[in-house]
């Protein structure tokens, strides 16, 4: 059986095509992703899903979808967003289509009855993969935009929050990511040659710029739009960072920019570590499974800062697949659902 798992986010849509043998064991995984800003291009969703699949489309037995795109401001409510994403996805394919909800896979009729069960539930799909490494752990997944921090006990997720709003309260969701976080949302001041400078509250630079300058990501990883519409080279990233303190590359040196970038990175890691410790103490868990685009540069660093031991999900799936782990998990949940029908 071959199943496509899509994780449809507000900015990125991820794909994992998972090939299973007759007993449900994974034979192979193919992954891809596409930058699709749903606040502008939600009408292009169906075409984007087909484009990602390419020739794999004709070999599929089923499709499964998890989503976080319902939060984009193209929709007045999350309910409206879930229904739009679900209906567009369902009408795109002729094979069975399922959706990840808080209680597992739902069909379209289930979505129509209770759409909010599928809102931002992609972490439900990732947790079982982490549980394969440790049945009692915390899964931390930093993507392009957000960080999920999910407690797992006896192999089952046991998050206290069941919606994004609730998880923001409980520390199980931190709205910071590897690429799309506004630098001004992370720090009020930055160091500059022994002094402190307040930052401008503008969208001048993103965490993608920070991690490019520090060598934490490659230019090919910088898949979102840049704040100024310019390129994504290290030089252009430095220029954007200089604007955060109302400067430019005539006023600041490269060393100045590196100092600022290192400080912002530390602040981002500290923010994640604080939430991680909250979840760890509440659940009495001290083992962490890391995954996502920020697995090495944010998740592992946050574990070190929090004093918690960590294991990478790349022990059981490839590092490339870890970047789209919710899509992989979505396909796995769909295969289990179909096998147990």
C-alpha positions, 0 to 999 in steps of 0.5 A: 500500500502506498499512502501520501501524507500531507501536512498543510501549513499556513506557509509550507505544505509538506508531503511524505509518500510512504510505501508499506508492505502487507504487514504495515511495515515501511518499505520506503519514504519519499518526501518533498515540500512547497512554499505555499502562503495560504493567506494569499494562495489558498485557492491554489491548494489542489494544484499544489498537492498534485504538483508535489505528488507528480507521477506518484499520483497514479500509484496511490492507494490513499491520501491523508491530510493534517493541517495548521493552515486554518489559522491564516487570516484568509479565513474568518474562523478556524472552522471555516479554514478547516472546512476549506482545506478539507474540502479542497483536499478531498475533491482533488483525489479519487482515492480515499482521503482521511484527515488527522484529528485529535482522536485519530483519522477522520473522514470528510463527514466527520470533519463537517460534523466537528471541524475543530477536531482537525485544527492544528492537530498535526502533532498528533501524527508525529507523536507515535514516531517519537514513541518508537524511540521512547514510550515515555518522553517529550517530543519537540518539533521545531519547524519553519514557524512553530515549536511543538512540545508534546508529552508522551507516556506509555507510548501515547501523547498526553498533551494538556492542551487540545487546541493551539490556544490551550497549548500556548497556555501550557507550554506545549506550543511555542510560536517560534520557528527556524525560518519565519519568526520576526526577530523583533518578536524575540528580543527587545535589545541586542548587544553592539560593541559592549552596549545595548541597543533597542530593536525596531518593532518592524518586520525587517529580519527573520530567524531565517536570516539569523540562521543563514548568517550563523551557517545553521541553514543552507540557502536552499532551506530558506524557502519562505519569502524575505521581508524586503523581497530581496535575495537570500545570500548571507550578505543580503541576510546581514543587510536585513539584520542591520535594519533591526537596529536601524542600521546598514552595512555602512554603519555596522561591521560583519562582526557586529552582525554576527554578535547580534545574530548569536544573541538572537539565536540564544534568545530563541533557544532560551524561549524554547527551553523555558517551555520545555522545562515547564512541560518536563516538570509538569509531566515528570519526564526527562527524556526528549525526542527532537525533530523538525527543521530546527532539530539540531540548531534549536531543539537540541540546544534547548535540551542542553540549556534545560539540562535534559537528555535528548535523542534525535528522531533521525535514529529511526527515519532520515534527517531529511524525513524529520523535516516533514515528520508530521507528513510521515506520521500522517501517512502512518496513521492513515495506513493503520486506520485503513488496516483496522477498518 
